[in-house]
């Protein structure tokens, strides 16, 4: 068997206070890793045929790497689905022993701890196993997907910034999730704090935020993709809201959003406004990598020119602002200073697509919006699914009541 690279889950005490969190930060900074992006150097199979498995299949097609087969416990049922037409699917027991020894298995599962799954697969005879995102990181010159980045050794500036963010979180659970995120990104270690579960079913709508929702929210979904979060927003507010804006430049996603618009059953006076724009810190035209499902993004690898604007220039008046921009969140927020100050919206901002999520993104929010309580929650594994939540200190104040 190959030498194990990914450290088995480390059980840690309850979510740490700031003193304990800083000690753990120093521990991460002192440790070293030899891990790096993984090239495909042998025949390739995928493990997992869910959303991430489908993304991985399309990804490898895009970068010109063939897949021999896909392994999934539900392979027999999925083999008859249109989503997997033309792909060889096998149940785990049906994989030949020689294939388990000779192939690279890309794990396309992020809803359970990776290292536990890695252990199980090795016990079943798989020798060479790696997370899909760690493989994708080796081909950034061909595809912009960036969820597999590795944090470099932490320098003094990083330590100061991370320490400031750890002190600024609104609860110890946020400190636990921040450290768990850091340990994976820097060391590929899974840290599990007792009482700090990774929840996969409440992304963007944690209880602390849901408690502040009213029946007249004005929701701006920046990076709306195909409208899944809009549907979940309407479920959270029981269909009652003031307005919804969907900001999305990807042509394929725009088709889905327009199909969605007619069937939402919004209350009188409310509407879904679809805005085909990308957003960043300044107005310009840029290249967009389109047709990549939820990995579509602004990128020099893109072939589609798109108009880029700022959130301030859009003139929105959100009471709830969600951003998921594949690494463009900080730039978009810098172009939303006026909107943030004027409207003081609830915030849900993804922070896992690049190293800005370690401290630059949350620290910018904390310094720009001092009258907010900030939380961090992890909603999936392998260093993904991290969301920063901003809760204004006076959410029932004049700004939200008057829709800005």
N, C-alpha and C positions, 0 to 999 in steps of 0.2 A: 504494500500500500504506500501511496505517497505520503510525505510528511504533512501532518495537519497544520494548516495555516490559520484557520479561524478558531478563536478561543471559545471553548464551551461556556455557556452562560455563567456569569459571576453573580451569585446571590448576595445582595447588599441589604443593609438594614433599611428602616423606614426612610422616606424622603428626607434629605438632609437640610439642616438649617444652614445659614450662610457660612458659619465657621467650618462645619464639616464639608460643605461644598467646595470651599477654597482649598482645603487639604486634599480632596479628591482631584481637583484641578491640577494641583502640583504633581500628583501621582501620574496622571495622564501625560503631563509634560515631560516627566522623567523617563517614561517607557519608550521603547523603540519597536519598530516593526519592519519586516522585510517585504511586506505585501506590496503588490503593484498591480496595475491593470493586467488582465489575463488575455493573451492572444489565443486564438483558436489554432491549435497546432496538431489536432487529431480529429477524427470524425466526431460530429457534434449531434447530440440529442438534447431535447428540452424536457424539463420536468415541470408539469403544470400546464393545464389547458384553459385557464381562466382568462381574465382580461389581460393580465401581464403576459401570459403565454401567447396570446394572439398578437400583442404588441411585439414580443420577441420574434415571432415568426415573420411578421412584416419587416421588422428591423433587419434581420439577417438576409432577407430577400433583397432589401434595399442596398445593403453593403456588399452583396455578392458572395455570401457564405451559405452553403447548402446545409440543410438539416436532414439527417437520416430518418428520424422519427420523433414523436412526442409521447412522453409517458404521463399517464394520468389514471387515477383509480377509476374514473368514470369513462374510460376510453371507449367501451363498447357502445354506450349511448351517444357519445359525442361523435363517433365515426359517421353517424347518419345526419349530422347537422351541417347546414350550409356553410357555417363559419369555418369548418375544418375539411371541406371538400378537397380531395386530392392529396391530403396529408396522411401519412401512416401513423396511426395512434395505437399504442400498446398499453395494457395494464402493467403495473410493476412486475407481477409474477411472470409475465410473458416475455420479458426482455432476456435474451440469451446470456448465459454467464460470461461468455467471451466478450460480448459487447460491454458488459459492466466493467470489465477489466481494461478494455482498450479505448473506450470512447471518453470524450469530455461531456459531462452532463451539466447543462446550464439550468440552474434552479430558478424558475419563474413563479415564485411564491413569495409574497411579502406580508401575508396576513397572520403568520405564525413565526416564532423565533427561528432564524436561519440555522443557527449552530445545532439546535436540537434535530432539525430535519437533516442537516449534514451528517450527524452521527447515525441517524436511522438509515440513511442511504448507504453509508459505508458498511454498516453491519449487514446490509443486503447484498454486498459485493461490489458496489460502485467504488472505484479507486480514485477517479479524478472528477471532483465536484467543485463548482464555483457558482456564486450568484450571477445571474444574468447581467445585472448592472455593472459588476466588476469586469465582465467581458466587454460590454458595450463601451466602457471607458477607454479601451484600447483602440477604438476606431472612431475617435472624435474628429479625425480628419475627413471622415466620410459621412458622418451623421451627427447631428447636434445634440442627441440625447445625452444628458449630463448627470443622471442620478447616481452614477458610480464613482464620483470624485473622491480622491484621497486627500485628507488634510495634511499639509507638510508639517515638519516639526514646528512647534509653537515658539515664537520669539517673544521678546519682552512686550512688544506692542500688542500681540495677541493675548498674552496673559492679563495685561491690564484691562483690555477691552472685555474679555470673557468675565473677569472678576466683577467688572462694573455691571454687566448684564445679570450675572448670578445674584448680585445684591439688589437689582431692580425688579426681579420677578415678584409677582403678587402672592405667591405661595410656595411652599416647599416642594409640592408636586412638580411645579415648573422647573425647579432646580434639579430634581431627579431626572426629568426628561431631557433637560439641556445636557446634563452630564452623560446620560445614556447615548444621546445623539453624538456628542463629542467623542466618546470612547469608540464608537463604531467608525466614525469618519477618520479618526486619527490612527486607531490601532486595530480596527476590525474585531473588537471585543464587544460582546453583548453583556451589558450591565443591567441587571434586573433588581430594582429596588422593591422591597416588600411594600405593598400598598400603593404602587405606582403603575397600574396596568396600562398596557398599550391598547387603546380602544379603537376598533376598526369600523364602528357603525355610527359614530357621531361627529365625523369630521365636519368642521365649520359650524356645528350646532351643539357644542358642549352645553351642559346644564347651566353654567354660569352665564353664558350668552343667551340661551333660550329664556331664562328668567327675565331678561330685559326686553324681549320682543313685545311689540304692541300690535294692534290690528290696523295700524296705519303706517307701517314701515315703507320706506322708499329704498328698494334694494338695487344696488349696482353690482353686477357680476362682471368683474373685469377678468377676461380670460374665460368666457362662458362655455367654451367647448360646444357641446351639443345640448346643453340645457339641463343636465342631470341635477346640478345644484339648485337651479331655479325651481325644479319640481320639489326638491326637498325643502326649500325655503317656504313654498306654498303649503306644504304639509305642516311645517312648524308653526305657521301663522293661521292655519285652518282656512286657507284660501282668501284671507282678508289682508289687503295691503293697499298702499297708495299708488305706487308705480314700481316698475321693474325696468332696468336697463341692462341689456346684454351686449357687452363690448367684446367683439371677436372678429379677427381678420381672416381666419382660415376658410377658404371657399367651401370645402366639404361640410364643415361645421355650420356654416351659415345656412346651407340648405336644410339641415336638421333643425336649426333654430326657427326658420320660417315655417316649417311644418309644425313645430311645437306651438307657435304663436296662436294658431287658430283654435286650439283645443284646451286652453288653460282655464277657461271659465272665470276670468277675473271679474271682480266687482265693478259696478258702474263707476266710471271716472278713472279706472286703472287700465294700464295697457303695458304690453311688453314692447319696449322700444329697442330695436336691433341696430347696433352701431358697428358697421364694418370697418373698424380701425384697429391698429395696434397703438399701444400707449408706451411712453417712455418719459424721459426728463425734459425733452425739447422736441419741437415740431421739425419734421424732416421726412424724407422718403428713405426706406430701408429695404433690405432683402429679407424675405420671409420664407422659411422652410415649411411648405404647406403639404397637406395630405399625409401627415404623420400621426393622425389620431390625436391623442392628448399630448404627444411630444412635439406638435407643431409649434414653431416659435420664431422670433426674430433671430436671424443667423446669417453670417456671411456665406454659409453653405446653401442658403435658400436661392430659389430661382424665380420667385414671385415678388415683384416690387409692390410694396404696400405703403399707403400714407400713414405716417406716425404722428400722433398728436399727444397732448398731455391731458390728464384727467381734468385739470383746471380749465383748459380750453374747451372741453366738452360741455362745460356749464351744467353739470349734474348737481342735484341736491340730495345726496343719499343720506339716509339715517343708518344704513347698514352697507358697508363696503367690503366686498370679498375680492381678493386678488390671488390668482394662480397663473403665473406667467413664465414658468420654466426657467427661472433665474432672473427675470426682468422686474422683480417686485420692488427692489430698492429704487431703481431708476423711475418706475411709475409713481412711487410714493413721493419722490423728490419733485415730480411734476404735478403733485396734488396738494401742495402746501396750503394754498388758499382754500381749497375745498375742505381739507381737514380742519383748518382753523374756523371756517365759517359754519360747518355742519356738525363737527364733532361726532362722526358716525361710530357705531359699533364696527370693529375691524376683525377680519379673519384673513390672515396673510400667510401663504405657504413660504417656507424658509429652508428648504432642503435641497435646492437645485444647484447651489454653489457655495463656496466657502463664506460668502457674506452672511449666511445663516448662523455661523459660529458666534458672531458678535456684532458685525457692522450693521446688519439690518435691524436686529432688536434694539441696539443702542441708539440708532438714529430715531427710531420710534419713541424710545423713552426720553430722549433729549428734546425731541420736537413736540411731544404731547405730554407735558409733565402732569396734567390733571387726569391721567388715565391709569387704570390698573391693568398690567400686562401679565398674561399667562402664556405658557407654552405647553402644548400637548403633542404627543406622538400618536399617530393613527395608523401606522404600519411599521414593519420591521425593515431590516437592512438599511437603516439610516434614512428612510423615506417617511413621508406622511407627517412631517413636522409642520405645525401651524402655530403662528403667534396670534393671540387674541387680545384685542384692545377694547377695554370697557371704560367708557367715559365716567368720570366721578359723579356726574349729575345727568344721567341718561334721560331723565324726564324733564330736563330744562327746556328753555324757550327754543333753542336751536332745533332739537328733535321734534318738539310739539308742532313747530311751524314749518316742518320740512325744509329747514334752512331758509 
